[in-house]
Amino acid sequence: MEKDTSVRAVERALDILDCFAPGRLELSLTEIAKRIDLAMSTTSRLVATLEKRGYLARNRDTQRYSLGPQLVQIGALGFSNADIRKTALPFMRELAQLYDEGVSLYVVQGDERVCVECVESTRPLRRVINVGDRHLLTRGAAGRVLLAFLPEEKRRPLLARDPFTTEEGLAELRRNGYAVSLSEREEGVTSIAAPIQDARREVVAALAMSGPSVRFEGPGFDDKVAKVRRYAELISEALGRR
């Protein structure tokens, strides 16, 4: 019985922390109690403990609570331990097995994108991708995905240097959540890419699947797009994005 009570207390404490979200950065004790449907007296005790341990901080003027410095420290540890390549690789292998096409992971380095992980197709006719390959951000599906989510002041000089795409095209990419490249960099190669976000909801990488265009054409194309987007979402969730 004591064990059940302890577990319930932990669950309630986590429920309190889950009350906070973008747009709900500060909450009163009453608001917290209503959100977790708990008596004020019990909520008050739990909140006081979380405040004492640094998981919540109280504004002395307004008596409203926000997430505390201890969570910032824990979050920083989580970010430092998050290896995108290690996290993404199992999902990349699953996606590659679905269609036996090449799957790659790209990040921004300077003014370019660099491949940091890849899973090759086993077919004789395949697109060869190597870890360390560098390409322009303005060309190719993965490049445009990464470019679309850069700050405007970083996009502007890249677009001026290579106006292959436009701000309007990048805005549409952000709305759709993916990009498609049809022989943009290599003749006869099609690529589909989607953004990967971290726990801060920042785009940190692009997931891409590519191969000979002849295998991407036809009624199965929309399914491929959906799967690339889905696996990018799964990797984002594994990186802590809520």
N, C-alpha and C positions, 0 to 999 in steps of 0.2 A: 504493500500500500504506500509506504514511504517513497519507494522508487517511482511509482506512478505519479505521485505528487511532485517529485523533483523534475520528472520529465515534463509534466504539464507546466511547471513554472518556467522551464527553459523555452518551451514552445510559445508561451505568452510573452516572454521577453523578446523573442525573435519576431513575434507578431507586432510588437511595439516598434521595433526597428523598421519593419516592412511598411509601416504607416507613412514613412517619409519617402518622397519621390519628387521629381521635377515638378514645380508648381506647388508642392507641399513641403517646403524646406523648413518651415517653423509651424509647430502645432501646440495648442494649449493642452493642459492635462485633461480637460473636459473633452476636447476633440479626440484625443488619443483613446480615452475610455469608450467613447461612442464608436469609434472605428473598430475596436477589437471586441466590443460588446462585453465589457467587463465592469464590475463595480468600481466606483471611484476610489474606495479605500484600497482595494487590491492593486489597481492601476498605480496609485500613488506610491505604494511600497516598491513595486517593480521599477517604476521610473526613477525613484530615489536611488535604488541600487545601481541602475544603469548610469545615472549621473555620477555617482560616487566612483565608479570604475572607469569613467571617461568615455563611455559609449554614447552618452547624451550630454548636451551642454544646455544650461538654462540662462536665458537672458534675464538679468536681474531687474531690468526696467519693465519689461512686458510680461515676465513670468512664462514666456513661451519657450519651447524646447526645440533644439535642432540636433543633428547628428554630431557626435563629439570627436575629439582628436584621436582617441584610441582607434576608431574606425579608419581614420585617415592613415594611421601607421600600418594597420593590418592590410588596407587596400594597397599601400605602396609595396608591401612585401609580396602581395599577390601579383601585382604588375611585374615586379622584378623576376618572379619565378615563371611567368607566363611565356613559354617558348612557343611562338606561333607555329614554327615548323613541326615541332613535336606534337602539338595539339592537332594540327591540321592533317597530318599524314594518314592516320587511320581513315578519316573521312575521304581523303583524296583517293585512297586505294579502293574504297567502296564504290565511289563514283566511277573510277576507271574501269572497274569490273563490270559495271552495268552495261557499258557500251564497248568496252575494249578500245577506248580512245585515250589519247594522252591528256593528263591532267597536270596543271602546273600552278605554282603559287608565286606571286610577284609582290614586291614592296618597292617603295620609292627610295631611291638613293640619289641625292643631288637633283639633277634635272632629268634623270632617267629612271627606268624601272629595271629591277634586277630579279631574275628567277632565283628563289631561295630553296625551292623544293619542287620535285616533279616525279610523276609516275608515268612510265612509258606504256604505250600500247604494245601488245604482243604480235600484232599483225605485220606481215611483210611490208605492206604499204602503210607507212605511218609518218607523222611529223616528228622529227627528232628535236627534243628540247634538252638543254643542258643546264644544270645548276651553275649560276654565275653569268649566264647570258644576259646582256644588257640591250635595251631598246629604247627608242623615243617614247615619251609619255603621250605624244599626240597621235600615235598610230598603233593600231591593233586594239582588240577589245579590252584586254587587261590594262593597257596603257591609258586608254580613255576613261576607264572606270576609276583608276587612281587619280588621273588629272581632274576629273569632275568634282572630286571631293577635296581638292587642295584649296587653300584660301585664294580669293580672287587675285590678290597681289602677286601670288606665285604663278597663277595660271596665265595672267596677262602676257608676260614676256615670252612664255613658251608658245602661246598661240600666235604672237607676233612673229616669232622665229619660224614657225611651221604652221600656217593657217589651214591645215588639213581639215580640222574640225572647227566648230564655232561655239560661242557661249550658249547659243540657242540649242545646239545639238547636245551639249553637256547638261543643260537644264532638263532636256527631255530624258536623257540617260538617268539623271537623279530621280525623276518621276517614275520611270519604268523599273528601276532597280537592276538593270543589266545592260550589257552592250554586246553587239554582234559585229564581228569582222569578217567580211567576205573578200578574200584576196587582197587585203590592205597592205600587208607586208610581204606575203609570199603568194604567188599565183597558185590557185587551186587549193588553198587552205582556208578553212572556216574555223573561227574561234568564237566561243561564247564565254563571257566573263561576268562576274557579280562581285559586289563589295563585301568585305569581311570587316566587322566592327569589334572593338574591344569593350571592356566593361564601362568605359566612358562614352560609349556610342560613337567613337571616332573611327573612321575607316583607316585600317592599318595594313590592309593587304587586299589583293584581288585574286579570286579563284577563277581559273580558266580551264576550259576543255576544248581541245582542238584536234583537227584531223583533216583528211582529204575532203574537199567540198562535196564530192560525189556521194559520200556516206552521210553527209549532214542534210542533204536535200530530201524533200518529200514530207509525208505526213508525220513522221516521227520528230521533226525539228522542234515543234512546240514542247514536246515532252522533254527533250534535251535541255531546252531553256529552263523549264520548270525545275528540273533536277539540279542544274548548276546553281540556280537561285536557292533551292532548298538546302543543298549541302553547304553553301556559303552561310546560310542562316544557322545551320547546326554547328559550324565551326565558331561562329560569333557567339552562340550560346555557351559553347565549351570554354570560350575565352572570358566568360563572365557577363556578357551583355544580357540585360534583362528585357 
